[in-house]
């Protein structure tokens, strides 16, 4: 589940829009090249990021809290195997009201396409309040380590969610390969900084949340 801008009433008017589009094409191309490299580099990257999450979990999860993951689109780091290890995981779901919620999920739970056609837990699982999420791990195409600004796929869902102060208070980390670090990413008024990022070298920006 990705998103930065689409759906915002002035998205097409902002001068950063075209620059973001070009950067998305660039980093998608780099991502395809990385995934096609021989030697299992992409698999190693996913395993390294998952290992970093495991190391940090004791400092993240409080009682009755979930780790906010995502259902990966092609080219996004897949962290779903963490759910099979007994880690309490929640996935986002875009609802009919054009809003996004997080719902508990385990690998045995049924899924259905959400409002964006992405597999998501059923509404019967119940929407979690912001305080129930310990950390949100969010896929990124690029990330500015100086400002905390993330470049996503352009759907706008995470921006709309985090426009709510209660959700903005939940620590959020971008997940991406290290080649996606991009100082000086263009920023629009609705872009909110993230608290850090995870790449193949581990956690950056936070020692623990």
C-alpha positions in Angstrom: 0.0 0.0 0.0 1.5 3.2 -1.1 0.6 6.8 -1.6 1.5 10.4 -1.4 -0.6 12.8 -3.5 -3.5 11.7 -5.6 -6.8 12.8 -4.3 -5.6 16.1 -2.9 -7.6 18.9 -4.5 -4.5 20.9 -5.4 -2.1 18.0 -6.2 -1.8 18.7 -9.9 -1.2 22.4 -9.3 1.9 22.1 -7.1 5.2 22.5 -9.0 6.7 19.5 -7.2 4.2 17.2 -8.9 6.1 16.7 -12.2 9.4 16.3 -10.4 7.9 13.6 -8.2 6.6 11.7 -11.2 10.0 11.7 -12.8 11.6 10.4 -9.6 9.0 7.7 -9.3 9.9 6.4 -12.8 13.6 6.6 -12.0 13.4 4.7 -8.7 11.0 2.1 -10.1 13.6 1.4 -12.9 16.4 1.0 -10.3 14.1 -1.3 -8.2 13.5 -3.5 -11.3 17.2 -3.8 -11.9 17.9 -4.7 -8.3 15.3 -7.4 -8.3 16.7 -8.9 -11.6 20.3 -9.0 -10.4 21.6 -12.6 -10.0 22.7 -13.8 -6.7 19.6 -13.2 -4.6 20.3 -9.6 -3.7 16.7 -8.7 -3.3 16.0 -11.7 -1.1 19.0 -10.8 1.0 17.7 -7.2 1.3 14.3 -8.4 2.5 15.9 -10.8 5.0 18.2 -8.0 6.4 15.3 -5.6 6.9 13.2 -8.3 8.6 16.1 -9.1 10.9 16.3 -5.4 11.8 12.6 -5.4 12.6 13.1 -8.4 14.9 16.0 -6.7 16.7 14.0 -3.5 17.4 10.7 -5.1 18.4 11.4 -5.2 22.1 11.7 -1.4 22.0 8.6 -1.0 19.9 5.7 -3.2 21.0 3.8 -2.4 24.2 1.1 -4.5 25.6 -1.8 -5.1 23.2 -0.1 -3.3 20.4 0.3 -4.2 16.7 3.0 -3.7 14.2 1.7 -1.8 11.2 2.8 -3.6 8.0 1.5 -3.5 4.4 0.6 -5.8 1.6 3.5 -5.5 -0.8 3.0 -4.4 -4.4 5.5 -5.6 -7.0 8.9 -4.1 -6.1 8.1 -3.4 -2.5 10.0 -5.2 0.4 7.9 -8.1 1.6 7.8 -8.3 5.4 4.7 -10.5 5.7 6.7 -13.5 6.9 7.0 -11.7 10.2 3.4 -12.4 10.9 4.0 -16.1 10.7 6.5 -15.7 13.6 3.7 -14.8 16.1 4.3 -11.0 15.8 1.0 -9.1 16.2 0.6 -7.5 12.7 -2.0 -5.1 11.3 -2.5 -4.3 7.6 -4.1 -1.2 6.1 -7.4 -1.3 4.3 -8.8 1.4 2.1 -12.5 1.7 2.9 -15.5 2.8 0.8 -15.5 6.2 2.4 -12.1 6.9 0.8 -10.3 6.5 4.1 -7.7 4.1 5.3 -7.8 2.0 8.5 -5.6 -0.7 10.0 -7.0 -4.1 10.9 -5.4 -7.1 12.7 -4.1 -9.9 10.5 -2.5 -13.2 10.7 -1.6 -15.5 7.8 -4.6 -17.8 8.5 -7.1 -14.9 8.3 -9.2 -14.3 5.2 -8.5 -11.4 2.9 -10.5 -9.4 0.3 -9.6 -6.6 -2.1 -10.0 -3.2 -0.5 -11.0 0.0 -2.2 -7.8 0.0 -4.1 -8.0 -3.7 -5.0 -5.2 -4.7 -2.6 -5.7 -7.7 -0.3 -6.8 -6.5 3.1 -8.3 -8.0 6.3 -12.1 -8.2 6.3 -14.1 -5.4 8.0 -15.2 -8.0 10.6 -11.6 -7.9 11.9 -12.4 -4.4 13.3 -10.5 -1.2 12.8 -7.7 -0.5 15.3 -7.4 2.9 17.0 -4.1 4.8 16.5 -2.9 4.0 20.0 -3.1 0.3 19.2 -0.3 0.6 16.6 3.2 0.7 17.9 4.9 1.6 14.6 3.9 2.0 11.0 6.2 0.5 8.5 5.5 2.1 5.1 7.0 1.2 1.7 8.9 3.9 -0.1 10.4 4.5 -3.5 12.7 7.1 -2.1 13.4 8.8 1.1 15.1 12.1 2.2 17.2 11.3 5.3 17.6 15.0 6.2 13.9 15.9 6.1 12.2 12.6 6.7 10.1 13.0 3.5 9.0 9.9 1.7 8.3 9.3 -1.9 5.5 6.7 -2.4 3.5 5.6 -5.4 1.2 8.6 -5.4 -2.1 7.3 -4.0 -2.2 9.7 -1.1 -3.5 7.2 1.5 -0.8 7.5 4.1 -0.8 11.3 3.8 -4.5 11.4 4.5 -4.3 9.0 7.4 -1.4 10.9 9.0 -3.2 14.2 8.5 -5.1 13.1 11.6 -3.0 14.2 14.6 -3.7 10.9 16.4 -2.2 8.9 13.5 0.6 11.4 13.1 1.6 10.6 16.6 2.2 7.0 15.8 5.9 6.5 14.9 6.3 5.8 11.2 9.3 4.4 9.3 9.9 4.2 5.6 11.0 0.8 4.2 13.3 0.8 1.1 16.6 -0.3 -0.4 19.5 2.0 0.4 19.8 3.2 -3.2 16.5 5.0 -2.6 18.0 7.6 -0.3 17.6 10.9 -2.1 18.6 14.2 -0.4 16.4 17.1 -1.5 13.3 15.2 -2.3 10.5 17.6 -3.4 8.0 18.4 -0.7 4.4 19.5 -0.9 2.3 21.1 1.9 0.7 17.8 2.9 3.9 15.7 3.1 4.6 14.9 6.7 8.0 13.8 7.9 8.7 10.2 8.9 10.6 9.3 12.0 13.3 7.3 10.2 13.8 4.5 7.7 14.7 0.8 7.4 17.1 -0.4 4.7 19.4 -3.3 4.3 21.8 -1.8 6.8 19.1 -1.7 9.5 17.2 1.1 11.4 18.1 4.7 10.9 16.8 7.8 12.6 15.5 6.1 15.8 17.3 3.9 18.3 13.9 2.7 19.5 10.4 4.2 19.2 
